Amino acid sequence: MDEIKEYTVQLSAALRGSEAYKAFREVSRKVSEEPQLRQRLDEFRKKNYLLQNGSNAYDLFDDVQNLEREYEDMRKNPVIQEYLAAELQICRIIQRCADEILTSVDMEIENFADIIETD
């Protein structure tokens, strides 16, 4: 377990040292210079997270459209666009790392692999 922890720490350090993460931190700093904008962005991110991780898939499309409309003006801000793009890039890096781990370890999931989404 110590070896896994050590490699996890190294992976986290590599992520923090990446250009993608540095770009994310820089644009995050820019957003934080405007407290009202930061607050609105965080509200959007929280609502988006709850939508993406909620259990009501039936209304998801409509709910996402409503969220997009509610925050349409904020999302036109170039700094917000840059922030959301940088955040997405970091999330995808983390997702690829998790996918690599999951696909390299045989967890005997063949019988339900069809419902597991991977990119």
N, C-alpha and C positions, 0 to 999 in steps of 0.2 A: 504493500500500500504506500510505503514511503516513496518508492520510485514513481508511482502514478502521481502522487502529490507533487513531487519535484518537477515532473514533466508538465503538469497542469500549471504550475507557477511559471515555468519557462514559456509555455504557450500564451499565458496571459500577458507576460512581459513582451513577447513578440507582437501581440496584438496592439498593446499600448505604444509600441515603438514604430508601428506601421504608419505609412504616409496617410492611409485612409483614416486612421484614428486621430492623427495629428490634425488633419483637415476638419474632422468632426469637432474636435475640441476648440479649434480656432473659430469656426462658425458658431459654436455654442457660446463662446465668449461674446461674439458680436450680438447675438440675440439677447444675452443677459444685460447688455448695455441699455436695453429698453425694457424695463420691468413689466409694463403692461403687455408688450408683445410676447415676452417670455411666459407670462401668465396665460395668455390666450393660446399660445402654442402648446403649453402643457395641458390645458383643458382639452384641446383637440387630440393630442396624443393619448390622453387618458381615455377619452370616449372611443377613439379608434381601437385602442387595446381591448377595451371591454367588448366592443363589437366583434373583433377578430377572435376573441377567446370565449365568447358567450356560447350558450347552447341553443340559441334560437336561429338556426340556419335558414328557416323558412323565410324570415323577413330580412335576412342579411343584405340582400341587394338593395332593397328600399331604404334600409337603415343607413347603409354606406352612402347612398345618393343624398339622403337628407343631411348627413354629416358633411359631405362635400359642399352642399349648398350653404349650410350654416357658416362654414369657415371659408367660403370662396374668396372673399375679399382679402383675408389674411394670407391665403395660399398664393395670391398674386405677388406678394412681396418677394423680391429676389433673394433676400437673406433667408427667408423662411423656405423658399424653394431649395436653396443651397443646403440648409440645415436638414430638411427632410430627405434629400438625396444622399447626404453624407451619413445620416442615421441608417438609411436603408442599406447602404454599402456595408456598414459595420455589421448590421444584422445578417446580411447575406454571408459575410465572412464567417461569423459565428455558426450560422446554419450549415455551411459547408464543412466546418470542423466537426460539428455534431454528426452530420451525415457520414463523414469519413469514419468516425469512431463506430457508429452504428452498423455500417456496412462491413467493417473489418472484423467484427466480433459476431460469431454465430450464436444468435439468441433463439434460433429455431422458430422463426416467425413466418416461414414460407406459407403457412395456411391462411394468413391474413395480411400478407405483404401487399395485396392489391388495394388495401385501404390506406396504406401508409404513403403519404405524398413526399416525393423527393424531386429536386430540380436537377 
